[in-house]
Amino acid sequence: MADALLPPAPVATTALLDRDPRAATPVIELTDAGKTYRTGTIEFEALRGVDLRIEQGEYVAIMGPRAPASRP
C-alpha cells in the first residue's frame, strides 16, 4: 500500500541515452574536482579527479552521512 504513495521512478529514454554529450551546454559541470582536508601535518584526500556533468532534465541525488554539526 505504501508504494501507491510514491511517485513513479524516472525512466531513461532513448533520446536521453543517445544524445551527443557535446551538443548541449550542461546545467552543472565539474572537471577534475578535488577536496583535501588538512589538520596540522595530516592530509586526507577525500576526492581526486572527479568529473560530473548534469544535463537539463536529468535528476541527480548525491547522498552521504550527515555532518556531526548538522545533527539537532
C-alpha positions as a printed Julia matrix, in Angstrom:
72×3 Matrix{Float64}:
  0.0    0.0     0.0
  2.9    2.39    0.77
  4.15   2.03   -2.83
  0.97   3.67   -4.08
  2.01   6.91   -2.35
  5.43   7.1    -4.01
  5.93   8.87   -7.36
  6.95   6.65  -10.26
 10.68   6.07  -10.69
 12.29   8.05  -13.54
 12.88   6.11  -16.72
 15.8    6.84  -19.05
 14.56   7.46  -22.56
 16.36   6.52  -25.74
 16.62  10.2   -26.68
 18.48  10.95  -23.44
 20.84   8.0   -23.81
 21.59   8.63  -27.49
 22.23  12.37  -27.08
 25.69  13.65  -28.05
 27.13  14.98  -24.73
 28.84  17.84  -26.59
 25.63  19.01  -28.26
 24.19  20.94  -25.29
 25.66  23.06  -22.55
 25.32  21.26  -19.21
 23.41  22.81  -16.32
 26.25  21.81  -13.95
 29.71  20.63  -14.93
 32.71  19.74  -12.75
 36.04  18.77  -14.25
 38.89  17.25  -12.22
 37.34  18.36   -8.9
 39.08  17.5    -5.67
 38.91  18.07   -1.94
 41.72  17.64    0.58
 41.27  18.03    4.32
 44.32  19.19    6.29
 44.89  19.09   10.04
 48.41  20.0    11.06
 50.68  17.61    9.17
 47.88  15.16    8.28
 46.26  15.36    4.83
 43.24  13.34    3.74
 42.31  13.43    0.05
 38.53  12.92    0.05
 38.04  13.49   -3.7
 40.51  13.33   -6.57
 39.84  13.82  -10.29
 36.04  13.82  -10.09
 34.21  14.7   -13.32
 30.46  15.36  -13.25
 28.14  16.6   -15.98
 24.43  17.18  -15.37
 22.27  17.92  -18.4
 18.96  19.78  -18.4
 16.12  17.46  -17.4
 18.32  14.97  -15.53
 17.64  14.17  -11.88
 20.66  13.64   -9.64
 20.93  12.8    -5.95
 24.22  12.86   -4.05
 23.98  11.34   -0.6
 26.32  10.71    2.25
 26.4   10.74    6.02
 25.2   13.85    7.79
 27.91  16.02    9.25
 28.01  15.9    13.07
 27.46  19.68   13.28
 24.15  19.4    11.38
 22.54  16.99   13.84
 19.86  18.53   16.09
